[in-house]
Amino acid sequence: MKILLESGDNSPPMSGFKLGIVRLGRAAGKTKYALLDERDIQLVQQYAFEARVEVDRDGNGAKIYAYAYDINRGRSSGQHVHELLWERHSGGIAPGFKVIHKNGVTVDNRMENLALVSCNTKEPIFEEPHTKNREQSLYWVAIQQLPADPVEEQYPESFITKFYNANGEIVEEEDDSTCYYECHYPPCTNMEKELREFSICGRCQEARYCGTYCQQKDWPVHKKFCRERKRPCLSERPPER
């Protein structure tokens, strides 16, 4: 899915230009989107986009990145979107260097948000729930302007979420003991740094939130899909032998 957004005078963070938003699919418990410059939205004609969860092997949680591969060449041609865009607009990435996201939002792939640094450079740690005025950030405002996904609203059960354990391996959805979740509120990109760190919706036992603020903000939409989780029926005890 691609959407071009243009802000009005009432939205200072987005005033004066258009943005591209690409639907990446579901990962870590919710549908993810990538933010691009308007000029790069045309890439959806050549590349397939998806969300990819990468687990920090040092035990610092996980991050979600936008990943893309050439439709005609298959997944073997894939790479991170921020690296693809950097090579496209700023040249190659020399050995010993890496591209980082300045604001810590790993799906905000506007060139203005990307920077080339040494691999030895320690990336800044962003604690989004404690960041002042995060609601006015460009990514936050853009995602809030997205309309509800009509396909997901009509067929919510058809969307499969991928979960990854500490080894980066895909695990079954039912097993949440080794899965990292991102806050369910769409514009929030805060992700668990420890397993089962976030609170869970007491009704559906599926949506997870980094705090009460995001849970309350998400309720008007979440309540349309929130269903009380059925408790498993107790089976009869097998006859003793």
C-alpha positions as CSV (number, residue, x, y, z in Angstrom):
1,M,0.0,0.0,0.0
2,K,1.2,3.5,-0.8
3,I,-0.1,6.8,0.5
4,L,1.1,10.3,-0.2
5,L,0.5,12.7,2.7
6,E,0.6,16.4,2.6
7,S,0.1,18.4,5.8
8,G,-1.8,21.7,6.2
9,D,-1.0,24.7,8.2
10,N,-2.2,23.0,11.3
11,S,0.5,20.3,11.2
12,P,3.9,22.1,11.6
13,P,6.0,18.9,11.6
14,M,4.8,18.0,8.2
15,S,4.2,21.4,6.7
16,G,5.2,22.0,3.1
17,F,6.0,18.6,1.7
18,K,4.6,15.2,0.9
19,L,5.6,11.8,2.3
20,G,5.3,8.3,1.1
21,I,4.1,5.5,3.4
22,V,4.5,1.8,2.5
23,R,2.6,-1.0,4.2
24,L,5.1,-3.6,5.4
25,G,2.8,-6.3,6.8
26,R,2.6,-7.6,10.3
27,A,5.4,-8.1,12.7
28,A,5.8,-8.1,16.5
29,G,2.1,-8.0,17.1
30,K,0.8,-5.3,14.7
31,T,0.8,-3.9,11.1
32,K,3.9,-1.9,10.4
33,Y,4.5,0.9,7.9
34,A,7.6,2.5,6.5
35,L,8.0,6.3,6.0
36,L,9.8,7.4,2.8
37,D,10.5,10.6,0.9
38,E,7.9,11.2,-1.8
39,R,10.5,10.6,-4.6
40,D,11.1,7.1,-3.3
41,I,7.5,5.9,-3.3
42,Q,7.9,4.8,-6.9
43,L,10.1,1.9,-5.6
44,V,6.9,-0.1,-4.9
45,Q,6.7,-0.7,-8.6
46,Q,10.0,-2.6,-8.6
47,Y,10.4,-3.9,-5.0
48,A,8.3,-5.9,-2.6
49,F,8.4,-4.5,1.0
50,E,8.1,-6.3,4.3
51,A,8.8,-5.9,8.0
52,R,11.8,-7.7,9.4
53,V,12.5,-8.2,13.1
54,E,16.1,-8.4,14.2
55,V,16.8,-9.6,17.7
56,D,19.8,-8.1,19.5
57,R,22.0,-11.1,20.5
58,D,23.3,-9.2,23.5
59,G,19.9,-9.3,25.1
60,N,18.8,-5.7,24.3
61,G,15.4,-6.6,22.8
62,A,14.7,-6.3,19.1
63,K,14.1,-3.8,16.3
64,I,11.8,-3.8,13.3
65,Y,13.3,-2.8,9.9
66,A,11.8,-2.2,6.5
67,Y,13.2,-4.8,4.1
68,A,12.8,-4.9,0.3
69,Y,13.7,-7.2,-2.6
70,D,13.5,-6.9,-6.3
71,I,10.2,-8.5,-7.5
72,N,11.9,-9.9,-10.6
73,R,14.9,-11.3,-8.8
74,G,13.3,-12.7,-5.6
75,R,14.2,-12.6,-1.9
76,S,17.9,-13.3,-2.5
77,S,18.2,-9.8,-3.8
78,G,16.8,-8.3,-0.7
79,Q,18.3,-5.7,1.6
80,H,17.3,-3.2,4.3
81,V,15.4,-0.2,2.9
82,H,17.7,2.3,4.6
83,E,20.7,0.8,3.0
84,L,19.0,0.6,-0.4
85,L,18.0,4.3,-0.3
86,W,21.5,5.4,0.9
87,E,23.1,3.6,-2.0
88,R,20.5,5.0,-4.4
89,H,21.0,8.6,-3.4
90,S,24.4,8.9,-1.7
91,G,26.5,6.2,-3.1
92,G,27.8,2.9,-1.7
93,I,28.5,2.0,1.9
94,A,32.2,1.4,2.4
95,P,33.4,-1.5,4.6
96,G,33.5,-0.5,8.3
97,F,30.5,1.9,7.9
98,K,26.8,1.6,8.5
99,V,23.6,3.6,8.0
100,I,21.7,4.6,11.1
101,H,18.4,6.3,11.8
102,K,19.0,9.6,13.6
103,N,15.7,9.6,15.5
104,G,15.8,5.9,16.5
105,V,12.7,5.0,14.4
106,T,14.0,2.2,12.3
107,V,11.2,2.4,9.7
108,D,11.5,6.1,9.2
109,N,13.6,5.9,6.0
110,R,13.6,9.5,4.9
111,M,17.0,10.5,3.7
112,E,17.0,13.4,6.2
113,N,16.7,10.8,9.0
114,L,19.6,8.6,7.7
115,A,23.3,9.1,8.4
116,L,26.5,7.1,7.5
117,V,28.7,6.4,10.6
118,S,31.5,4.1,11.5
119,C,30.5,0.6,12.6
120,N,32.4,1.4,15.9
121,T,30.0,4.3,16.6
122,K,27.6,3.5,19.3
123,E,24.0,4.3,18.3
124,P,22.1,6.5,20.7
125,I,19.4,4.9,22.8
126,F,16.0,6.4,22.4
127,E,13.4,5.8,25.1
128,E,10.3,6.9,23.2
129,P,7.7,6.9,26.0
130,H,9.9,9.5,27.9
131,T,10.7,11.7,24.9
132,K,9.1,15.1,25.2
133,N,6.5,15.9,22.5
134,R,6.8,12.6,20.7
135,E,3.3,13.1,19.5
136,Q,4.6,16.0,17.3
137,S,7.3,13.9,15.7
138,L,7.1,13.4,11.9
139,Y,6.6,9.7,12.0
140,W,4.0,9.9,14.8
141,V,1.9,12.5,13.0
142,A,2.1,10.6,9.6
143,I,1.0,7.3,11.0
144,Q,-1.9,8.9,12.8
145,Q,-3.2,10.2,9.5
146,L,-3.5,6.8,7.9
147,P,-7.0,5.5,7.3
148,A,-7.9,2.1,8.7
149,D,-6.8,-0.8,6.6
150,P,-10.1,-2.0,5.0
151,V,-8.8,-5.5,4.3
152,E,-7.6,-5.9,7.8
153,E,-10.9,-4.6,9.2
154,Q,-12.9,-7.1,7.2
155,Y,-10.6,-10.1,7.6
156,P,-8.7,-9.6,10.8
157,E,-8.2,-13.3,11.3
158,S,-6.5,-13.7,8.0
159,F,-3.4,-11.7,9.1
160,I,-0.6,-13.8,10.5
161,T,1.9,-12.2,12.8
162,K,5.5,-13.4,12.7
163,F,7.4,-13.6,16.0
164,Y,11.1,-14.1,16.6
165,N,13.0,-15.5,19.5
166,A,16.3,-14.4,20.9
167,N,18.1,-16.4,18.2
168,G,16.2,-14.6,15.4
169,E,14.3,-17.7,14.6
170,I,10.6,-17.6,13.7
171,V,8.4,-19.2,16.5
172,E,4.8,-20.2,16.6
173,E,2.3,-17.4,17.3
174,E,0.8,-19.2,20.3
175,D,4.1,-19.3,22.2
176,D,4.7,-15.8,23.6
177,S,7.3,-16.9,26.0
178,T,10.1,-16.1,23.6
179,C,8.6,-13.3,21.5
180,Y,9.3,-9.6,21.5
181,Y,6.4,-7.3,21.0
182,E,6.0,-3.7,19.8
183,C,3.5,-1.4,21.4
184,H,0.2,-2.0,19.6
185,Y,-0.7,1.7,19.2
186,P,0.2,2.3,15.5
187,P,2.4,5.4,15.7
188,C,4.4,4.2,18.7
189,T,7.5,2.3,17.8
190,N,8.6,1.4,21.3
191,M,9.5,-2.3,21.5
192,E,10.1,-4.6,24.4
193,K,13.7,-4.9,25.6
194,E,12.8,-7.8,27.8
195,L,10.4,-10.6,27.2
196,R,6.9,-9.9,28.5
197,E,7.8,-6.4,29.5
198,F,4.7,-4.7,28.1
199,S,1.2,-5.0,29.6
200,I,-1.4,-7.0,27.7
201,C,-5.0,-6.3,27.0
202,G,-7.0,-8.1,29.7
203,R,-9.9,-8.8,27.3
204,C,-8.4,-10.3,24.2
205,Q,-5.0,-11.2,25.7
206,E,-3.3,-10.3,22.4
207,A,-2.6,-6.5,22.1
208,R,0.3,-5.3,24.2
209,Y,1.2,-1.7,25.2
210,C,4.2,0.1,26.5
211,G,2.0,2.1,28.9
212,T,-1.5,3.3,29.7
213,Y,-1.3,6.3,27.5
214,C,-0.9,4.3,24.3
215,Q,-3.5,1.7,25.4
216,Q,-6.1,4.5,26.0
217,K,-5.3,6.2,22.7
218,D,-5.6,2.9,20.8
219,W,-8.9,1.8,22.4
220,P,-11.3,3.6,20.0
221,V,-9.8,1.4,17.2
222,H,-8.8,-1.7,19.1
223,K,-12.3,-2.1,20.6
224,K,-13.6,-2.9,17.1
225,F,-11.5,-6.1,17.0
226,C,-11.1,-6.9,20.7
227,R,-12.8,-10.1,21.6
228,E,-12.7,-11.8,24.9
229,R,-10.4,-14.7,24.8
230,K,-12.2,-18.0,25.2
231,R,-10.8,-20.2,27.9
232,P,-10.0,-23.7,26.9
233,C,-12.6,-26.3,27.9
234,L,-11.4,-28.8,30.5
235,S,-11.2,-32.2,29.0
236,E,-12.3,-35.3,30.8
237,R,-9.6,-37.1,32.7
238,P,-8.5,-40.2,30.9
239,P,-9.3,-43.5,32.6
240,E,-6.6,-44.7,35.0
241,R,-4.7,-47.8,33.9
